[in-house]
Amino acid sequence: VNFASDNVFGIHPRIIEALNTANAGTAVSYGGDDWTRRAEQRLSEVFERDVTAFLVVTGTAANALALSTMAPSYGAVLCHADAHVMVDECGAPELFTGGAKLIGLNEPGGKITAKTIERTLDGFIRGEHDAKPAAISITQASEFGTVYSPSEIKSISEVARGRKMRLHMDGARFANALVSLAATPAELTWKAGVDAMSFGATKNGAMALEAVIFFDSELAEDFTYRRMRAGQLLSKGRFLGAQMLAYLDGDLWLDNARYANAMAQRLAKGLAGAAKVRLPLPTQANEVFAIIPQTLHGELAAAGVVYHQWPGEGPGTDRVGPGEILVRFVTSYLTHPDDVDRLAELMG
Ligand SMILES: Cc1ncc(COP(=O)(O)O)c(C=O)c1O
């Protein structure tokens, strides 16, 4: 019974099969192969316009490299205080931008708002004594499993435009947000003013695959050099292209995300009546956060349930009280409904 993360699960059989097929014979190295070219084309189809896409191996690299095209070394990048780029990437965005300053905004629900961004930027009144506002990064779905609607993204991108800043989206769980909102990839990104995104696949069934996707091709200039210097240009690049083709083929990515989200909904429903448990946020993607008594934490561990205790006082307005802790359960395309029901029963 493992709810630790979506990346504790393996690779989807259709992606394994695609890797196996791509394994036959020889192919041009360093991304010059046919699989990579077709994957890039498929991404343009998915986003309903010409995009410039670069395949990389980790979400951290995708984020750091995308931000490096937007923020100079003296720039500021605004994001949520709990954003992956802020707290989980060992300073990779700072390294690859050459020293840009990440500024975390602490807002409930894991999402930042146009209003708080404006208020923060209004405080930048000291010229070069502050870092130069350069980019905003939002996470879709957020680190707390909530999603940004197209209109919320649009209001953030309007602030960015007005201040000559760029908008980046960390889409490590983009598919989960997409199916949750029943929106199109275009509506959630470039139509709402996103300039570039990290398009995640690993958490949703791939082996190791993210794409940095540029909607503004100007930003993509020289990206090949950035990717190479970061050690993210795979010599056997065909295996990234093959993963992406299989991931998108027949809407595997959407089906996987829909299933994972449904398992999270099932868990949230199962916990709704549990007297000792409070859910501080609505469940909108494939993560369920819960405030539980410390004693229950011990019982769940003894029953063999694996999940993470989460730092902080709670992502919503309902805060962690004395003797309580915040925990996170993540569902995936392989989460078994019986495991969900067992967890709900143990917590009920
Ligand atoms: C929101 C978010 N962004 C980015 C990443 C980074 O992905 P990776 O572990 O592949 O570097 C993660 C991984 O946990 C994540 O949750």
The ligand as an ORCA input file, in Angstrom:
! r2SCAN-3c Opt
* xyz 0 1
  C       6.017     19.853     -8.970
  C       7.304     19.174     -9.318
  N       8.139     19.757    -10.182
  C       9.295     19.196    -10.556
  C       9.680     17.976    -10.047
  C      11.050     17.469    -10.406
  O      11.125     16.285    -11.055
  P      12.454     15.384    -11.016
  O      12.415     14.623     -9.748
  O      12.327     14.559    -12.247
  O      13.643     16.295    -11.087
  C       8.848     17.315     -9.137
  C       9.233     16.000     -8.562
  O       8.853     15.633     -7.485
  C       7.629     17.945     -8.758
  O       6.801     17.377     -7.864
*
